[in-house]
Every structure is written in structure tokens, then in C-alpha cells.
Amino acid sequence: MQSSSSNMHAGHASDMRQFTSVAAEAWGFLNHSTDLWLAGLARPDLIRARAAHRLNTLVAHARRSSPFYRDLYQGLPAGKVALEQLPVTTKSSLMSNFEDWVTRPELKLDALLQFTQDPTRIGRLYLGQYTVWTSSGTTGTPGVFVQDPQALAVYEALFAVRNNMDARAMLHSIAAGERFAFAAAVEGHFSGVSMWRRMVQMNPWMAQNTRAISVLQPLRAVCEQLQRFDPRILTSYATQLVALAQEQREGRLALNLKGIWSGGETLSRRDRADIAGAFGCPVIDDYGASEFLNVAYDCGCGALHLNCDWVILEAVDRECRPVVDGAASFSVLLTNLANFVQPIIRYDLGDSVTFLSEPCPCGSPLPALRVEGRRDDTICLRRSDGALERVIPLALCTALEERAGVYRFQVLQEAPDQLVLRIDPSEGEPSEVAKRAEECIRCYCAELGAGGVLVRTDPSPPQVDPVSGKLRRVWAARNAADSGRLTAAGPML
């Protein structure tokens, strides 16, 4: 009886924490939405001043409450410190010091990892108050990112307030009950599917008008599910949208869309035009990450605008020195000004961006930029019926991460039925990891109808792109020229 009473008390306390968290998130959303609307009327210098104040507050909090940052900043002067004086951080260094990094003692890495192993908990609150996202990214280090209600409120307000006319029309369509499809990796605690599920949980009336569709399926299965659901709004990765656009043009898909959101990968101007032409509707781009959900938004004039009052993005070269506007960076250092639970300060994100030197025609006071981001290739595998199956890179990478537990790798395509795998030595005992990863790829290819694909492991470690210096995890050798570039990058297969 006493045990039952204790369980009831614990359940009541959890419900109260969840109610309090949701209420704090809603109240924060209203406050931040108003603040963002007023910021749109402010001068650039005032926006920068607000960001500087938020940075000083965040750094002071990190010094007080995070043992990791307390040690990292030990040699710095007390009080306000210039951003450039702060050391650069990486995902691997933060994750290896997770419990010293976070500022809440109840956040334990083992318990969080156990929570994220359960797919039924995607989008649900951890300990009744935290949202948890997982990510690996191109660095190959798996990440666990925790958001409290205040950080979520900032992200949601940015999404609601800072949008162009086409995006606002799409949001109005969803609010009015138009069908909305989310085609992405939906099997893990990734930020996109977590936020989608959270939206449905908080707005149950939307459940019948929205669908999440896994892109780990064969393309024909994705098309069949989309056609049956017949959405008006669609969001997916750029590479998946390119594949769907080809299906639409060739008559194997017949969607009547009002708008498309592209995220998670770089959307080139050519691909954007092809997708818009195939579906006859606007295509909205954005730039975000698990480290900060809404880094930049699409203004509608061909540029993305940095939400610089809530996120700092430094374009840097290989030595983490600033690059001039108009030049492509080697990487970017991201500082999240909204997350005080898990401070992210001068974090090497790995993307390449170019800040535009000329003002944007839209008139926004926020900095305009172009993003290179991920550079993985879509590959085509030969199915058992002789047809080719498009495989988007994020689907293949997700399969290896989620099913084989391998994160730092490179898949090279020699032919439609031949794949070569390179695995970083840090992943573990080479033969055991290779066996697990090869089997994972073979099984995944068989699920796509390409059971005859040969997979072998090259003992060479993954090689970076000789042009960008980035790790391209899925690389298709389309012709002799590409094969030569791969050879130049390192030992070839």
C-alpha cells in the first residue's frame, strides 16, 4: 500500500512538472514572439548589443554552473570577456565531458542514452521537463542535446515570427487543417521528428491531418504513401525532394502541393528551381542544427538571414581565424544564446558559410548568408528487377548509425551494385566493426530491393574532400574524373 502511494505521488509530481514545463514554454513563446517582432524594427547596432548582453549572461552562467567551462575559462580575466578570447569547443570534447558540461545535476548521460533508445519516447519530455535530441553530424561523433522550456520557446518563436510570405501562407494552411507530410528519418530522437511529434502531442486536432513518412524506405514506398495521404504541404531533405521531383516530372507521382519546406541539407539554387518547377509551388529553405534549431531563415530574396540576436555564427578558416564577408569559410563557430542547460559556446559546427557583403534586397537588418553545409551524394543501386533505386545519403547514414552503431565512416560507390566502406579506427576493433557495418548495409540494400549489392571494406580510413577539406560520408564516383579525385584524396579502394 505504501509502495502504491509512493508511485501515485511520483506520478503526480511528474505530471505537475510536465504541466509547469508546457506552461513555461507557452508563456515564453508569447514573450519571445513579441520581442522578435519589435526586434524587426530595431537598428542593427541595437540587435548586436542585445546579443552581446545575452552572451555575457550565458558565459557568466557557464562559469558558475558548468565545471567543464569553469576549467576551460580558468585563465581568462573575471567579468566580461571578448568572444574571440573564449576557447573553441567541439562535439567530441563536450560529449566526453557531458556531466561536467551540463548545468543540471539530474542530467546523466547513461540515463539520457537509455531514454533515446526507446522510439516510443520520441517527442516526449525527459523527467517531465526536458526535450532530448540526438545527432551525429559529419564529424562522426554522436551527440545528445537537451533543451529546457525556455530554449524551446525561443526556437518556436523564431519559427513563427521570422518567415517570408510564402512560409507564412504555408503555416496558415497547416493551421487551417490542410494536410501536412513530414518525410525524413523518423526512427530516432532527431530534432525534426521530435519537434513534429511534440507539435502533434500538444495539438491533438492536427493528428489526422499530418503524417510522418520514413525516408529509409524505398523511394517507391515513400511515393505511394505520399500519394495516398495527398498532402498540401511537404517538408523533407533536399536530396529526397530532388528524387521526388523527378518522380513527379516522370508521372510516377502526382502531388498537388501548395508549398515545400527543405531542411537538413544544402539546397542549391538549381535544385530549388527544379523542385519548384516539378511541383509548381514555392520552396522554402532554412538552416538549422540540433545545436540550435533555427540558425537562419529564408527571406524569399535568395538569401538566408542569421537570427543573430539569439545565435552567434563566426565564419572561420582552418585555424579558426575570421574570414571576410564574401569568402567561403572552412567552418563556423556557433554560440547558442538560448540554451542555459547545456551551454554551447564557440562550438565548431563544421559547415561552410559565406556572409554576403552586399545588403539583401529584402531590407532585413539581420546578416545575410549562403550555406554549403553537407555535401554527401545521392547514390543509385541496382535492384533485383534491374531498375535503379535512388538512396539519399541521410537515409544510408541513419541506417548505419541507428542499426550498426557506427558513426565515422565513408561509403564509396564503385558501381550500381558495388559499395566500398571505410571506417575510422576510433570506431573499435576493425574486423568486428567492419563485419557489423557491412551486414547492416547489405540488409538495408535488400530492404530497398537491391539484395545483390556487394559490400566490402577498404582498410584506409575515411578521406576528406580534397577541395573543401570536409568529410563526405557518401560519395558516388560518377565518372573517371570523380574516381581520380577520390584516388587523389587517399588510397583508392
Beta strands, then each sheet from edge to edge (+ up, - down):
strand 1: 131-135
strand 2: 143-147
strand 3: 180-184
strand 4: 210-214
strand 5: 233-236
strand 6: 259-262
strand 7: 283-289
strand 8: 292-298
strand 9: 304-306
strand 10: 311-316
strand 11: 331-336
strand 12: 347-348
strand 13: 353-355
strand 14: 368-371
strand 15: 379-382
strand 16: 388-391
strand 17: 409-415
strand 18: 418-423
strand 19: 454-457
strand 20: 474-476
sheet 1: 1+ 2-
sheet 2: 4+ 3+ 5+ 6+ 7+ 8- 9+ 14- 13+
sheet 3: 10+ 11- 12+
sheet 4: 15+ 16-
sheet 5: 19+ 18+ 17- 20-
end
